[in-house]
Amino acid sequence: MPREIIHTDLAPAAIGSYSQAVKVGNTIYLSGQIPLDPATMELVAGAMDAQIRRVFDNLAAVAKAAGGGLADTVKLNVFLTDLGHFARVNQIMAEYFQEPYPARAAIGVAALPRGAQVEMDAVLVLEP
């Protein structure tokens, strides 16, 4: 099955040897996003809320470039350097998603790229 590489300037450019997303058939695999501002490629300043929202905005931009949206998410992985922020992720996620919610995992990690406190990746499935 052919692969389509997805790229948008509305999300941070890849900072390694990966693509922002890969589309195979009706499935889109979004790479992890950290709270980088796509215009400056710097971590967003401010409270954890701003970082979480930036990650969701970055994922949404890549999803849109692939022809979908966050509503097409079937699996979301959340990586946090402090699981104490998990409640804030839940609250802010409710601003970006409506029921039925995607399957999700939340994983505590020791560190993330560029010193970020949160990273998320997702799998989307588009209607045929």
C-alpha positions as CSV (number, residue, x, y, z in Angstrom):
1,M,0.0,0.0,0.0
2,P,1.5,3.4,-0.9
3,R,2.5,5.9,1.7
4,E,1.9,9.6,1.7
5,I,4.2,11.9,3.7
6,I,2.3,14.7,5.4
7,H,3.9,18.1,6.0
8,T,2.6,21.5,7.0
9,D,4.3,24.7,7.9
10,L,1.5,25.3,10.5
11,A,3.2,22.7,12.8
12,P,6.8,22.5,13.8
13,A,9.2,21.1,11.3
14,A,10.6,17.7,12.2
15,I,13.7,18.0,14.4
16,G,15.1,14.6,13.5
17,S,14.9,11.9,10.9
18,Y,11.1,11.5,10.8
19,S,8.0,12.9,9.1
20,Q,5.3,15.0,10.7
21,A,2.9,12.2,9.7
22,V,2.5,9.3,7.3
23,K,-0.7,8.4,5.6
24,V,-1.3,4.7,4.6
25,G,-4.7,4.1,3.2
26,N,-7.3,5.8,5.5
27,T,-4.9,5.7,8.5
28,I,-2.7,8.6,9.5
29,Y,0.1,8.2,11.9
30,L,1.0,11.5,13.5
31,S,4.5,11.8,15.0
32,G,5.0,13.1,18.5
33,Q,4.5,16.9,19.0
34,I,6.0,18.9,21.7
35,P,5.0,22.5,22.5
36,L,7.1,24.1,19.9
37,D,5.8,27.3,18.2
38,P,6.0,26.5,14.5
39,A,7.0,30.1,13.7
40,T,10.0,30.2,16.0
41,M,10.7,26.5,16.7
42,E,11.1,27.5,20.4
43,L,9.1,26.0,23.3
44,V,6.1,28.1,24.1
45,A,6.5,30.2,27.2
46,G,4.1,30.2,30.1
47,A,2.2,27.8,32.2
48,M,1.6,24.1,31.5
49,D,-1.8,24.9,30.1
50,A,-0.1,26.9,27.2
51,Q,2.2,23.9,26.5
52,I,-0.7,21.4,26.4
53,R,-2.7,23.6,24.1
54,R,0.3,24.2,21.8
55,V,0.7,20.4,21.5
56,F,-3.0,19.9,20.6
57,D,-2.8,22.8,18.1
58,N,0.3,21.3,16.5
59,L,-1.5,17.9,16.2
60,A,-4.6,19.6,14.8
61,A,-2.5,21.3,12.1
62,V,-0.9,18.1,11.0
63,A,-4.3,16.3,11.0
64,K,-5.8,19.0,8.9
65,A,-2.8,18.8,6.4
66,A,-3.6,15.1,6.1
67,G,-7.2,15.8,5.2
68,G,-8.7,15.1,8.7
69,G,-9.0,16.6,12.1
70,L,-8.7,15.7,15.7
71,A,-12.2,14.2,15.6
72,D,-10.7,11.5,13.5
73,T,-8.3,10.4,16.2
74,V,-8.7,6.8,17.3
75,K,-5.6,6.6,19.5
76,L,-3.8,9.3,21.5
77,N,-0.6,8.8,23.4
78,V,0.4,11.4,26.1
79,F,3.9,11.6,27.5
80,L,4.4,13.7,30.6
81,T,7.5,14.4,32.6
82,D,5.2,15.0,35.6
83,L,2.0,12.9,35.9
84,G,0.8,15.6,38.3
85,H,-0.3,17.5,35.1
86,F,-2.6,14.6,34.0
87,A,-5.7,16.3,35.3
88,R,-4.9,19.5,33.2
89,V,-4.4,17.3,30.1
90,N,-7.9,15.9,30.7
91,Q,-9.5,19.3,31.2
92,I,-7.8,20.8,28.1
93,M,-8.4,17.7,26.0
94,A,-12.1,18.2,26.6
95,E,-11.8,21.6,24.7
96,Y,-10.4,19.8,21.7
97,F,-12.3,16.5,21.6
98,Q,-15.9,15.5,21.9
99,E,-17.4,12.1,22.6
100,P,-16.8,9.5,21.6
101,Y,-13.2,10.1,22.8
102,P,-10.3,8.3,21.3
103,A,-8.5,5.5,23.1
104,R,-5.6,7.0,25.1
105,A,-2.5,6.2,27.1
106,A,-0.7,8.5,29.5
107,I,2.9,7.7,30.2
108,G,5.3,9.2,32.7
109,V,8.7,9.8,31.2
110,A,12.0,11.0,32.6
111,A,12.7,13.5,29.9
112,L,11.4,14.8,26.5
113,P,13.1,16.5,23.6
114,R,14.3,20.1,24.1
115,G,13.2,19.9,27.8
116,A,9.5,19.8,27.0
117,Q,7.1,18.7,29.7
118,V,4.5,17.2,27.4
119,E,4.5,15.3,24.1
120,M,1.7,13.6,22.3
121,D,1.3,11.5,19.2
122,A,-1.9,10.1,17.5
123,V,-3.4,7.7,15.1
124,L,-6.3,8.9,12.9
125,V,-8.6,7.0,10.7
126,L,-10.5,8.9,7.9
127,E,-13.8,7.8,6.6
128,P,-13.3,6.1,3.2
